[in-house]
Amino acid sequence: MATASTDLGYVNRNDQMVLRKTGWPGNDHFREVYVLRCLECEHEYDVSETDTPVCHCPVCNGGRLELAQAA
């Protein structure tokens, strides 16, 4: 069972599952970007590592735009 917020398969309290690490630098010092999937609508999106425990889906739950779209 995934317990750390960056473990593959981790699901946060907003039903967002960590799928993979991208290898891209995040917007926090020494952090990376991860791809998550919303378990409600199946949308996949990227977030900075520090946001994985608390993020919301940008499509169905009012979350922030993905980093790639916000840039």
Jmol script that loads the backbone (N, CA, C; Angstrom):
load data "model"
ATOM      1  N   MET A   1       0.847  -1.190   0.000  1.00  0.00           N
ATOM      2  CA  MET A   1       0.000   0.000   0.000  1.00  0.00           C
ATOM      3  C   MET A   1       0.886   1.244   0.000  1.00  0.00           C
ATOM      4  N   ALA A   2       0.558   2.207  -0.860  1.00  0.00           N
ATOM      5  CA  ALA A   2       1.322   3.447  -0.952  1.00  0.00           C
ATOM      6  C   ALA A   2       0.968   4.348   0.232  1.00  0.00           C
ATOM      7  N   THR A   3       1.999   4.771   0.958  1.00  0.00           N
ATOM      8  CA  THR A   3       1.745   5.590   2.140  1.00  0.00           C
ATOM      9  C   THR A   3       2.334   6.994   2.034  1.00  0.00           C
ATOM     10  N   ALA A   4       3.460   7.147   1.351  1.00  0.00           N
ATOM     11  CA  ALA A   4       4.056   8.470   1.182  1.00  0.00           C
ATOM     12  C   ALA A   4       3.370   9.167   0.016  1.00  0.00           C
ATOM     13  N   SER A   5       3.239  10.477   0.096  1.00  0.00           N
ATOM     14  CA  SER A   5       2.487  11.224  -0.917  1.00  0.00           C
ATOM     15  C   SER A   5       3.125  11.219  -2.295  1.00  0.00           C
ATOM     16  N   THR A   6       4.329  10.670  -2.426  1.00  0.00           N
ATOM     17  CA  THR A   6       4.955  10.548  -3.742  1.00  0.00           C
ATOM     18  C   THR A   6       5.092   9.093  -4.180  1.00  0.00           C
ATOM     19  N   ASP A   7       4.560   8.162  -3.395  1.00  0.00           N
ATOM     20  CA  ASP A   7       4.577   6.752  -3.789  1.00  0.00           C
ATOM     21  C   ASP A   7       3.610   6.547  -4.957  1.00  0.00           C
ATOM     22  N   LEU A   8       4.017   5.753  -5.934  1.00  0.00           N
ATOM     23  CA  LEU A   8       3.114   5.416  -7.020  1.00  0.00           C
ATOM     24  C   LEU A   8       1.917   4.683  -6.439  1.00  0.00           C
ATOM     25  N   GLY A   9       0.722   5.098  -6.833  1.00  0.00           N
ATOM     26  CA  GLY A   9      -0.498   4.504  -6.310  1.00  0.00           C
ATOM     27  C   GLY A   9      -1.078   5.223  -5.107  1.00  0.00           C
ATOM     28  N   TYR A  10      -0.331   6.182  -4.536  1.00  0.00           N
ATOM     29  CA  TYR A  10      -0.854   6.952  -3.397  1.00  0.00           C
ATOM     30  C   TYR A  10      -2.116   7.705  -3.813  1.00  0.00           C
ATOM     31  N   VAL A  11      -3.143   7.674  -2.983  1.00  0.00           N
ATOM     32  CA  VAL A  11      -4.382   8.405  -3.239  1.00  0.00           C
ATOM     33  C   VAL A  11      -4.571   9.414  -2.114  1.00  0.00           C
ATOM     34  N   ASN A  12      -4.667  10.699  -2.482  1.00  0.00           N
ATOM     35  CA  ASN A  12      -4.842  11.727  -1.449  1.00  0.00           C
ATOM     36  C   ASN A  12      -6.303  11.813  -1.007  1.00  0.00           C
ATOM     37  N   ARG A  13      -6.583  12.673  -0.055  1.00  0.00           N
ATOM     38  CA  ARG A  13      -7.929  12.771   0.517  1.00  0.00           C
ATOM     39  C   ARG A  13      -8.968  13.290  -0.473  1.00  0.00           C
ATOM     40  N   ASN A  14      -8.513  13.792  -1.636  1.00  0.00           N
ATOM     41  CA  ASN A  14      -9.415  14.300  -2.668  1.00  0.00           C
ATOM     42  C   ASN A  14      -9.554  13.320  -3.836  1.00  0.00           C
ATOM     43  N   ASP A  15      -9.201  12.068  -3.609  1.00  0.00           N
ATOM     44  CA  ASP A  15      -9.289  11.000  -4.614  1.00  0.00           C
ATOM     45  C   ASP A  15      -8.427  11.253  -5.848  1.00  0.00           C
ATOM     46  N   GLN A  16      -7.205  11.738  -5.625  1.00  0.00           N
ATOM     47  CA  GLN A  16      -6.238  11.958  -6.692  1.00  0.00           C
ATOM     48  C   GLN A  16      -5.107  10.953  -6.512  1.00  0.00           C
ATOM     49  N   MET A  17      -4.832  10.144  -7.535  1.00  0.00           N
ATOM     50  CA  MET A  17      -3.837   9.075  -7.435  1.00  0.00           C
ATOM     51  C   MET A  17      -2.541   9.444  -8.150  1.00  0.00           C
ATOM     52  N   VAL A  18      -1.405   9.201  -7.480  1.00  0.00           N
ATOM     53  CA  VAL A  18      -0.093   9.436  -8.079  1.00  0.00           C
ATOM     54  C   VAL A  18       0.189   8.318  -9.081  1.00  0.00           C
ATOM     55  N   LEU A  19       0.459   8.708 -10.343  1.00  0.00           N
ATOM     56  CA  LEU A  19       0.748   7.731 -11.396  1.00  0.00           C
ATOM     57  C   LEU A  19       2.230   7.571 -11.655  1.00  0.00           C
ATOM     58  N   ARG A  20       2.933   8.708 -11.758  1.00  0.00           N
ATOM     59  CA  ARG A  20       4.358   8.614 -12.094  1.00  0.00           C
ATOM     60  C   ARG A  20       5.065   9.934 -11.840  1.00  0.00           C
ATOM     61  N   LYS A  21       6.373   9.822 -11.737  1.00  0.00           N
ATOM     62  CA  LYS A  21       7.272  10.969 -11.631  1.00  0.00           C
ATOM     63  C   LYS A  21       7.656  11.361 -13.058  1.00  0.00           C
ATOM     64  N   THR A  22       7.701  12.662 -13.362  1.00  0.00           N
ATOM     65  CA  THR A  22       8.015  13.094 -14.727  1.00  0.00           C
ATOM     66  C   THR A  22       9.501  13.317 -14.956  1.00  0.00           C
ATOM     67  N   GLY A  23      10.254  13.614 -13.893  1.00  0.00           N
ATOM     68  CA  GLY A  23      11.651  13.977 -14.053  1.00  0.00           C
ATOM     69  C   GLY A  23      11.836  15.464 -14.277  1.00  0.00           C
ATOM     70  N   TRP A  24      10.734  16.205 -14.395  1.00  0.00           N
ATOM     71  CA  TRP A  24      10.799  17.654 -14.571  1.00  0.00           C
ATOM     72  C   TRP A  24      10.970  18.321 -13.206  1.00  0.00           C
ATOM     73  N   PRO A  25      11.675  19.436 -13.146  1.00  0.00           N
ATOM     74  CA  PRO A  25      11.789  20.161 -11.879  1.00  0.00           C
ATOM     75  C   PRO A  25      10.452  20.815 -11.517  1.00  0.00           C
ATOM     76  N   GLY A  26      10.110  20.745 -10.247  1.00  0.00           N
ATOM     77  CA  GLY A  26       8.893  21.396  -9.764  1.00  0.00           C
ATOM     78  C   GLY A  26       9.132  22.865  -9.489  1.00  0.00           C
ATOM     79  N   ASN A  27       8.121  23.525  -8.949  1.00  0.00           N
ATOM     80  CA  ASN A  27       8.273  24.940  -8.649  1.00  0.00           C
ATOM     81  C   ASN A  27       8.717  25.197  -7.209  1.00  0.00           C
ATOM     82  N   ASP A  28       9.065  24.145  -6.481  1.00  0.00           N
ATOM     83  CA  ASP A  28       9.677  24.271  -5.165  1.00  0.00           C
ATOM     84  C   ASP A  28      11.099  23.735  -5.249  1.00  0.00           C
ATOM     85  N   HIS A  29      11.982  24.269  -4.425  1.00  0.00           N
ATOM     86  CA  HIS A  29      13.394  23.908  -4.442  1.00  0.00           C
ATOM     87  C   HIS A  29      13.590  22.405  -4.232  1.00  0.00           C
ATOM     88  N   PHE A  30      14.307  21.751  -5.158  1.00  0.00           N
ATOM     89  CA  PHE A  30      14.621  20.321  -5.108  1.00  0.00           C
ATOM     90  C   PHE A  30      13.387  19.416  -5.147  1.00  0.00           C
ATOM     91  N   ARG A  31      12.299  19.891  -5.707  1.00  0.00           N
ATOM     92  CA  ARG A  31      11.080  19.078  -5.836  1.00  0.00           C
ATOM     93  C   ARG A  31      10.846  18.759  -7.302  1.00  0.00           C
ATOM     94  N   GLU A  32      10.110  17.688  -7.557  1.00  0.00           N
ATOM     95  CA  GLU A  32       9.840  17.264  -8.927  1.00  0.00           C
ATOM     96  C   GLU A  32       8.351  17.360  -9.243  1.00  0.00           C
ATOM     97  N   VAL A  33       8.030  17.148 -10.507  1.00  0.00           N
ATOM     98  CA  VAL A  33       6.645  17.161 -10.968  1.00  0.00           C
ATOM     99  C   VAL A  33       6.164  15.718 -11.095  1.00  0.00           C
ATOM    100  N   TYR A  34       4.948  15.480 -10.652  1.00  0.00           N
ATOM    101  CA  TYR A  34       4.319  14.167 -10.714  1.00  0.00           C
ATOM    102  C   TYR A  34       3.039  14.255 -11.539  1.00  0.00           C
ATOM    103  N   VAL A  35       2.651  13.131 -12.128  1.00  0.00           N
ATOM    104  CA  VAL A  35       1.377  13.033 -12.849  1.00  0.00           C
ATOM    105  C   VAL A  35       0.387  12.325 -11.938  1.00  0.00           C
ATOM    106  N   LEU A  36      -0.785  12.925 -11.793  1.00  0.00           N
ATOM    107  CA  LEU A  36      -1.855  12.352 -10.982  1.00  0.00           C
ATOM    108  C   LEU A  36      -3.061  12.072 -11.860  1.00  0.00           C
ATOM    109  N   ARG A  37      -3.923  11.179 -11.395  1.00  0.00           N
ATOM    110  CA  ARG A  37      -5.193  10.887 -12.072  1.00  0.00           C
ATOM    111  C   ARG A  37      -6.315  11.092 -11.070  1.00  0.00           C
ATOM    112  N   CYS A  38      -7.321  11.813 -11.516  1.00  0.00           N
ATOM    113  CA  CYS A  38      -8.515  11.982 -10.704  1.00  0.00           C
ATOM    114  C   CYS A  38      -9.321  10.689 -10.774  1.00  0.00           C
ATOM    115  N   LEU A  39      -9.659  10.128  -9.633  1.00  0.00           N
ATOM    116  CA  LEU A  39     -10.425   8.891  -9.608  1.00  0.00           C
ATOM    117  C   LEU A  39     -11.922   9.121  -9.841  1.00  0.00           C
ATOM    118  N   GLU A  40     -12.331  10.383  -9.882  1.00  0.00           N
ATOM    119  CA  GLU A  40     -13.728  10.707 -10.166  1.00  0.00           C
ATOM    120  C   GLU A  40     -13.985  10.808 -11.670  1.00  0.00           C
ATOM    121  N   CYS A  41     -13.120  11.562 -12.396  1.00  0.00           N
ATOM    122  CA  CYS A  41     -13.359  11.805 -13.825  1.00  0.00           C
ATOM    123  C   CYS A  41     -12.269  11.228 -14.729  1.00  0.00           C
ATOM    124  N   GLU A  42     -11.220  10.622 -14.142  1.00  0.00           N
ATOM    125  CA  GLU A  42     -10.116   9.992 -14.875  1.00  0.00           C
ATOM    126  C   GLU A  42      -9.169  10.977 -15.564  1.00  0.00           C
ATOM    127  N   HIS A  43      -9.299  12.271 -15.306  1.00  0.00           N
ATOM    128  CA  HIS A  43      -8.389  13.258 -15.894  1.00  0.00           C
ATOM    129  C   HIS A  43      -6.993  13.080 -15.304  1.00  0.00           C
ATOM    130  N   GLU A  44      -5.970  13.127 -16.160  1.00  0.00           N
ATOM    131  CA  GLU A  44      -4.578  13.060 -15.720  1.00  0.00           C
ATOM    132  C   GLU A  44      -3.951  14.436 -15.864  1.00  0.00           C
ATOM    133  N   TYR A  45      -3.181  14.824 -14.860  1.00  0.00           N
ATOM    134  CA  TYR A  45      -2.592  16.159 -14.842  1.00  0.00           C
ATOM    135  C   TYR A  45      -1.320  16.147 -14.013  1.00  0.00           C
ATOM    136  N   ASP A  46      -0.520  17.199 -14.166  1.00  0.00           N
ATOM    137  CA  ASP A  46       0.741  17.265 -13.433  1.00  0.00           C
ATOM    138  C   ASP A  46       0.681  18.290 -12.317  1.00  0.00           C
ATOM    139  N   VAL A  47       1.389  17.977 -11.237  1.00  0.00           N
ATOM    140  CA  VAL A  47       1.481  18.871 -10.079  1.00  0.00           C
ATOM    141  C   VAL A  47       2.884  18.805  -9.503  1.00  0.00           C
ATOM    142  N   SER A  48       3.242  19.838  -8.769  1.00  0.00           N
ATOM    143  CA  SER A  48       4.511  19.836  -8.056  1.00  0.00           C
ATOM    144  C   SER A  48       4.429  18.852  -6.887  1.00  0.00           C
ATOM    145  N   GLU A  49       5.540  18.264  -6.570  1.00  0.00           N
ATOM    146  CA  GLU A  49       5.620  17.229  -5.530  1.00  0.00           C
ATOM    147  C   GLU A  49       4.948  17.633  -4.227  1.00  0.00           C
ATOM    148  N   THR A  50       5.122  18.869  -3.810  1.00  0.00           N
ATOM    149  CA  THR A  50       4.563  19.302  -2.529  1.00  0.00           C
ATOM    150  C   THR A  50       3.045  19.422  -2.553  1.00  0.00           C
ATOM    151  N   ASP A  51       2.437  19.429  -3.749  1.00  0.00           N
ATOM    152  CA  ASP A  51       0.983  19.538  -3.855  1.00  0.00           C
ATOM    153  C   ASP A  51       0.265  18.191  -3.895  1.00  0.00           C
ATOM    154  N   THR A  52       0.994  17.088  -4.026  1.00  0.00           N
ATOM    155  CA  THR A  52       0.331  15.789  -4.182  1.00  0.00           C
ATOM    156  C   THR A  52      -0.613  15.426  -3.031  1.00  0.00           C
ATOM    157  N   PRO A  53      -0.320  15.773  -1.781  1.00  0.00           N
ATOM    158  CA  PRO A  53      -1.237  15.363  -0.710  1.00  0.00           C
ATOM    159  C   PRO A  53      -2.534  16.167  -0.656  1.00  0.00           C
ATOM    160  N   VAL A  54      -2.569  17.340  -1.290  1.00  0.00           N
ATOM    161  CA  VAL A  54      -3.720  18.232  -1.102  1.00  0.00           C
ATOM    162  C   VAL A  54      -4.382  18.703  -2.385  1.00  0.00           C
ATOM    163  N   CYS A  55      -3.878  18.312  -3.538  1.00  0.00           N
ATOM    164  CA  CYS A  55      -4.402  18.856  -4.791  1.00  0.00           C
ATOM    165  C   CYS A  55      -5.816  18.353  -5.081  1.00  0.00           C
ATOM    166  N   HIS A  56      -6.499  19.144  -5.896  1.00  0.00           N
ATOM    167  CA  HIS A  56      -7.839  18.833  -6.394  1.00  0.00           C
ATOM    168  C   HIS A  56      -7.766  18.742  -7.911  1.00  0.00           C
ATOM    169  N   CYS A  57      -8.653  17.996  -8.526  1.00  0.00           N
ATOM    170  CA  CYS A  57      -8.695  17.870  -9.977  1.00  0.00           C
ATOM    171  C   CYS A  57      -9.038  19.222 -10.604  1.00  0.00           C
ATOM    172  N   PRO A  58      -8.263  19.673 -11.613  1.00  0.00           N
ATOM    173  CA  PRO A  58      -8.562  20.947 -12.270  1.00  0.00           C
ATOM    174  C   PRO A  58      -9.792  20.874 -13.180  1.00  0.00           C
ATOM    175  N   VAL A  59     -10.274  19.675 -13.491  1.00  0.00           N
ATOM    176  CA  VAL A  59     -11.429  19.538 -14.377  1.00  0.00           C
ATOM    177  C   VAL A  59     -12.742  19.469 -13.595  1.00  0.00           C
ATOM    178  N   CYS A  60     -12.799  18.623 -12.581  1.00  0.00           N
ATOM    179  CA  CYS A  60     -14.088  18.396 -11.919  1.00  0.00           C
ATOM    180  C   CYS A  60     -14.148  18.871 -10.467  1.00  0.00           C
ATOM    181  N   ASN A  61     -13.045  19.379  -9.938  1.00  0.00           N
ATOM    182  CA  ASN A  61     -13.054  19.712  -8.515  1.00  0.00           C
ATOM    183  C   ASN A  61     -12.416  21.061  -8.206  1.00  0.00           C
ATOM    184  N   GLY A  62     -12.301  21.935  -9.181  1.00  0.00           N
ATOM    185  CA  GLY A  62     -11.822  23.295  -8.943  1.00  0.00           C
ATOM    186  C   GLY A  62     -10.354  23.446  -8.619  1.00  0.00           C
ATOM    187  N   GLY A  63      -9.538  22.465  -8.961  1.00  0.00           N
ATOM    188  CA  GLY A  63      -8.105  22.561  -8.691  1.00  0.00           C
ATOM    189  C   GLY A  63      -7.410  23.521  -9.654  1.00  0.00           C
ATOM    190  N   ARG A  64      -6.152  23.853  -9.335  1.00  0.00           N
ATOM    191  CA  ARG A  64      -5.357  24.725 -10.189  1.00  0.00           C
ATOM    192  C   ARG A  64      -5.035  24.053 -11.509  1.00  0.00           C
ATOM    193  N   LEU A  65      -4.783  24.865 -12.518  1.00  0.00           N
ATOM    194  CA  LEU A  65      -4.348  24.341 -13.809  1.00  0.00           C
ATOM    195  C   LEU A  65      -3.051  23.560 -13.647  1.00  0.00           C
ATOM    196  N   GLU A  66      -2.844  22.601 -14.524  1.00  0.00           N
ATOM    197  CA  GLU A  66      -1.602  21.861 -14.518  1.00  0.00           C
ATOM    198  C   GLU A  66      -0.430  22.809 -14.734  1.00  0.00           C
ATOM    199  N   LEU A  67       0.740  22.426 -14.256  1.00  0.00           N
ATOM    200  CA  LEU A  67       1.934  23.265 -14.405  1.00  0.00           C
ATOM    201  C   LEU A  67       2.220  23.542 -15.873  1.00  0.00           C
ATOM    202  N   ALA A  68       2.062  22.562 -16.748  1.00  0.00           N
ATOM    203  CA  ALA A  68       2.346  22.747 -18.169  1.00  0.00           C
ATOM    204  C   ALA A  68       1.403  23.779 -18.785  1.00  0.00           C
ATOM    205  N   GLN A  69       0.160  23.849 -18.329  1.00  0.00           N
ATOM    206  CA  GLN A  69      -0.790  24.830 -18.866  1.00  0.00           C
ATOM    207  C   GLN A  69      -0.589  26.204 -18.253  1.00  0.00           C
ATOM    208  N   ALA A  70      -0.139  26.239 -17.005  1.00  0.00           N
ATOM    209  CA  ALA A  70       0.003  27.516 -16.308  1.00  0.00           C
ATOM    210  C   ALA A  70       1.267  28.259 -16.767  1.00  0.00           C
ATOM    211  N   ALA A  71       2.219  27.554 -17.355  1.00  0.00           N
ATOM    212  CA  ALA A  71       3.484  28.171 -17.756  1.00  0.00           C
ATOM    213  C   ALA A  71       3.341  29.046 -18.990  1.00  0.00           C
TER     214      ALA A  71
END
end "model"
wireframe off; spacefill off
backbone 0.3
color backbone group
